Amino acid sequence: MLKHFAALLKKDIKLIIHHKFILIMLGSLLVYSLYINFVYLVEGTKTVETNLYLLFAGQQQQSFATDQRIKIVGSAEELYQALAADQDGVGIRLDQDGHPDRILLYQVSPKIDRSKALAGLNLLLDDEHLGEVPLTYLGKGDLEQKQRVNMTAVIIFFEIAAISFLGIAAIFFKEKAMGVIKVYGVLPGSKFLYLASKVLLFLGLEIIFAVGMCLINLGVEYTRSILAQVILQVVLLSPIMVLLGFLFSLVYHDLKQFILAYTIIVVLGTSPVFLFVTSPLEWTGLYLLPSYYAFSALYNAMLKQPYPVVIYGLACIVVILGLSRANYYLMKREIERG
């Protein structure tokens, strides 16, 4: 059985190399990394909503227009705590006359720091004092790292879905045209071994892609701290997408029909998740999408945030077993129909 499985895996690797999947993956890795570093980070920091935390001198307090981004704190300690929790925010101390006395913020870069200070003063309607008010840095901010993690998580998740879904379909329809499916269908135990070789191959490619994205865009130290959790999420997600792609390959007659399923499941099923999970926007219907829970698990792992891994892992195992069984019977039907 092991010799048979090794032969299947070797054949699949040759097929992947022949179809230049590795070059596509490496090209995607390069293009996405260039986008994160030279486009997304530059534009993303411009759209960050800046909260303003005000500390008045003495007991004085002024009224401002109803803007939810303006928060009034009662002490210097409260101001420091607020900024530590919201490192994208800006703190401004006001003197007895109500004019800005000092601006406090976490350091990102000179350009971004000045933009954040200006945004805070604009909320205060006192931007003419920007050149006079000294800046005090409370430490190194994490705005850029958050932006990197957000987009890296989105790309890894979407790439896993795209590579698995389209890749397995391309291989299946190629082998179907060659008559390979019929051959493996009559061999004992070959149906599950056939599926297992595909799952293992794409899992290996996607782990390499995920690790490469993290190393290039998040740095060695940060990647080391999240590596085990990220690989675990890929191990749980990749087989589901491969088996789901294979299932739809068995349902549809050719690659053209399969593209419709790809559009509905991968594009329409995942795009809302990226939009609402990584932004302040809310939509109650989001919780009905299975992709929400899959992406949230990966996203929280990359942010080092707690997530019910055991419950999610058990759910993924049940889904994998169910899809494997469904694929087995659909493949058997495909062979009999052929």
C-alpha positions in Angstrom: 0.0 0.0 0.0 2.8 2.4 0.9 4.5 1.6 -2.4 1.3 2.3 -4.3 0.8 5.6 -2.4 4.4 6.7 -3.1 3.8 6.0 -6.8 0.6 8.1 -6.8 2.3 10.9 -5.0 5.3 10.9 -7.4 2.9 11.0 -10.3 1.0 14.0 -8.8 4.2 15.8 -8.1 5.3 15.4 -11.8 1.8 16.6 -12.8 2.1 19.7 -10.6 5.6 20.5 -12.0 4.3 20.0 -15.6 1.5 22.4 -15.1 3.9 24.9 -13.5 1.9 25.2 -10.2 5.1 25.8 -8.3 6.0 28.7 -10.5 2.5 30.1 -10.1 2.8 29.8 -6.3 6.2 31.5 -6.3 4.9 34.2 -8.6 1.9 34.8 -6.3 4.3 35.0 -3.3 6.4 37.7 -5.0 3.5 39.7 -6.3 1.5 39.7 -3.1 4.6 40.6 -1.0 5.4 43.6 -3.3 1.7 44.7 -3.0 1.8 44.5 0.8 5.1 46.4 1.2 4.7 49.1 -1.5 1.0 49.6 -2.0 -1.1 48.3 0.9 1.0 49.7 3.7 1.3 53.1 2.1 -2.4 53.4 1.3 -3.7 51.5 4.4 -2.2 53.9 6.9 -3.9 56.8 5.3 -7.3 55.3 6.0 -6.8 54.4 9.7 -9.4 56.0 11.9 -7.6 58.1 14.5 -9.2 58.4 18.0 -8.4 61.5 20.0 -8.0 61.3 23.8 -8.1 64.7 25.5 -6.7 65.5 28.9 -7.7 69.0 30.3 -5.5 70.9 32.7 -7.1 71.2 36.2 -10.8 70.7 36.4 -11.8 72.6 33.2 -13.6 70.8 30.5 -15.0 71.9 27.2 -17.8 70.6 25.1 -17.1 69.4 21.5 -19.2 68.5 18.6 -20.6 65.0 18.9 -17.8 63.0 17.4 -17.4 59.4 18.6 -13.6 59.6 18.0 -13.1 62.2 20.7 -12.6 60.7 24.2 -12.1 62.8 27.3 -9.9 61.2 30.0 -9.7 62.3 33.6 -6.0 61.8 34.4 -2.6 61.3 32.9 -2.6 57.6 34.0 -6.0 57.1 32.2 -4.6 58.8 29.1 -1.5 56.5 29.0 -3.8 53.4 29.5 -6.1 54.5 26.7 -3.2 55.0 24.3 -1.6 51.7 25.3 -4.9 49.9 24.4 -5.4 52.0 21.2 -1.9 52.6 19.8 -3.4 54.0 16.6 -4.9 56.9 18.7 -3.5 60.3 19.6 -3.5 61.9 23.0 -3.5 65.7 23.5 -2.9 67.5 26.8 -4.6 70.9 26.9 -3.5 73.9 29.0 -5.6 76.2 31.1 -6.6 78.2 28.0 -7.8 75.0 26.2 -4.9 75.1 23.7 -2.9 72.0 22.9 0.1 71.7 25.2 1.6 68.3 24.1 0.7 65.5 21.7 1.3 61.9 22.8 1.3 59.0 20.5 3.1 55.7 19.6 5.8 56.0 17.0 5.3 54.4 13.5 7.2 56.7 11.0 7.7 60.5 10.8 5.2 60.8 8.0 2.5 58.7 9.6 3.2 60.3 13.0 2.7 63.7 11.6 -0.5 62.6 9.8 -1.9 61.2 13.0 -1.1 64.3 15.0 -2.7 66.5 12.3 -5.8 64.3 12.3 -6.0 64.6 16.1 -5.7 68.4 15.9 -8.2 68.6 13.1 -10.7 66.8 15.3 -9.9 69.4 17.9 -10.4 72.2 15.3 -7.0 73.5 16.3 -4.6 72.4 13.5 -2.9 75.8 13.4 -0.9 74.8 16.5 0.6 71.7 14.9 4.0 73.3 14.4 4.1 74.6 18.0 3.0 71.5 19.9 5.8 69.1 20.8 5.3 65.3 20.2 6.0 62.8 22.9 6.5 59.2 21.9 5.3 56.5 24.3 7.0 53.7 22.5 7.1 51.9 19.2 3.6 51.5 17.7 2.2 48.4 16.1 0.1 50.0 13.4 2.3 48.8 10.5 2.5 45.2 11.9 -1.3 45.1 12.3 -1.6 46.1 8.7 0.9 43.5 7.6 -0.9 40.8 9.6 -4.3 41.8 8.2 -3.4 41.5 4.6 -1.1 38.5 5.0 -3.9 36.6 6.6 -6.3 37.5 3.8 -3.8 36.5 1.1 -2.9 33.2 2.8 -6.6 32.2 3.2 -7.6 33.2 -0.3 -4.6 31.5 -1.8 -5.3 28.3 0.0 -8.9 28.4 -1.3 -7.8 29.3 -4.9 -4.9 26.9 -5.2 -6.8 24.0 -3.7 -10.0 24.6 -5.5 -8.7 25.3 -9.0 -5.6 23.1 -8.7 -7.4 19.9 -7.8 -10.0 20.6 -10.6 -7.3 21.1 -13.2 -5.5 17.9 -12.2 -8.8 15.9 -12.1 -10.1 17.0 -15.5 -6.7 16.3 -17.0 -6.5 12.8 -15.6 -10.2 12.2 -16.5 -9.4 13.0 -20.1 -6.5 10.7 -20.0 -8.6 7.8 -18.6 -6.5 7.7 -15.4 -9.6 7.8 -13.1 -10.9 4.5 -14.5 -7.6 2.8 -13.9 -7.4 3.8 -10.3 -11.0 3.0 -9.8 -10.6 -0.7 -10.3 -7.5 -1.0 -8.1 -8.2 -2.1 -4.5 -8.2 0.8 -2.0 -7.0 3.2 -4.7 -9.9 5.6 -4.3 -8.8 6.8 -0.9 -5.1 6.6 -1.7 -5.9 8.7 -4.8 -7.5 11.4 -2.6 -4.9 11.2 0.1 -2.0 11.9 -2.4 -3.8 15.0 -3.7 -4.5 16.2 -0.2 -1.0 15.7 1.0 0.6 17.4 -2.1 -1.5 20.5 -1.9 -1.1 20.7 1.9 2.7 20.7 1.4 2.5 23.5 -1.2 0.2 25.6 0.9 2.4 25.2 4.1 5.3 26.4 2.0 3.3 29.4 0.7 2.0 30.4 4.2 5.4 30.2 5.8 7.0 32.1 3.0 4.3 34.9 3.2 4.8 35.2 6.9 8.6 35.3 6.8 8.8 37.9 4.0 6.0 40.2 5.3 6.0 39.7 9.1 9.6 39.0 9.9 11.5 36.1 11.3 10.8 36.8 15.0 7.1 37.3 14.6 6.8 34.3 12.3 8.6 32.1 14.8 6.0 33.1 17.5 3.0 32.2 15.3 4.4 29.4 13.1 2.9 26.4 15.0 -0.6 27.9 15.1 -0.5 29.0 11.4 0.7 25.6 10.2 -2.1 24.0 12.3 -4.7 26.2 10.6 -3.3 25.3 7.2 -3.4 21.6 8.1 -7.1 22.0 9.1 -8.2 24.2 6.2 -6.3 22.8 3.2 -7.7 19.3 3.1 -11.3 20.7 3.3 -10.7 23.0 0.3 -9.0 20.2 -1.7 -11.8 17.7 -1.0 -14.4 20.4 -1.6 -12.8 21.2 -5.0 -12.6 17.5 -5.9 -16.3 17.0 -5.0 -17.4 19.8 -7.3 -15.0 18.4 -10.0 -17.0 15.1 -9.8 -20.3 16.9 -9.9 -19.5 19.0 -13.0 -18.7 17.6 -16.4 -15.9 19.9 -17.4 -13.7 22.8 -16.2 -15.9 25.5 -17.7 -18.9 24.4 -15.6 -16.6 24.1 -12.6 -15.7 27.8 -12.8 -19.2 28.7 -11.8 -18.9 26.8 -8.5 -15.5 28.5 -8.0 -17.0 31.9 -8.4 -19.9 31.3 -6.0 -18.0 29.4 -3.3 -14.5 31.0 -3.3 -15.2 34.5 -4.4 -18.7 35.3 -3.1 -18.2 33.0 -0.1 -14.9 34.5 1.1 -14.9 38.2 0.0 -17.5 39.3 2.6 -15.4 37.6 5.3 -12.3 39.7 4.5 -14.4 42.9 4.4 -16.1 42.5 7.7 -13.5 40.6 9.8 -10.6 43.0 9.1 -12.6 46.2 9.4 -15.0 47.9 11.9 -17.9 47.1 9.6 -20.6 44.7 10.9 -23.1 42.4 9.2 -25.1 39.8 11.2 -25.3 37.5 8.2 -21.6 37.0 8.3 -22.0 34.3 11.1 -23.9 32.1 8.7 -20.9 31.7 6.4 -18.7 28.7 7.2 -15.7 30.6 5.7 -16.1 33.2 8.5 -15.1 30.6 11.1 -12.2 29.3 9.0 -10.8 32.7 8.3 -11.3 33.9 11.9 -9.3 30.9 13.2 -6.4 31.8 10.9 -6.7 35.5 11.5 -6.7 35.1 15.3 -3.8 32.7 15.2 -1.7 35.3 13.3 -2.8 38.0 15.7 -1.9 35.8 18.7 -5.4 36.0 20.0 -7.3 33.2 21.7 -9.6 31.0 19.7 -11.5 27.7 20.5 -9.0 25.6 18.6 -10.2 22.3 20.0 -13.8 22.8 19.0 -12.8 24.2 15.6 -10.4 21.4 15.1 -12.9 18.7 15.8 -15.4 20.4 13.5 -12.8 20.4 10.7 -12.1 16.7 11.2 -15.8 15.8 11.0 -16.0 17.9 7.8 -12.9 16.2 6.3 -14.2 12.7 7.0 -17.6 13.6 5.6 -16.1 15.1 2.4 -13.8 12.1 2.0 -16.8 9.7 2.2 -18.8 11.8 -0.2 -15.9 11.9 -2.7 -15.5 8.2 -2.5 -19.0 7.5 -3.5 -19.0 10.2 -6.2 -15.8 8.8 -7.6 -17.3 5.3 -7.6 -20.4 6.7 -9.5 -18.1 8.5 -12.0 -16.3 5.3 -12.7 -19.5 3.3 -13.1 -21.0 6.0 -15.3 -17.9 6.0 -17.5 
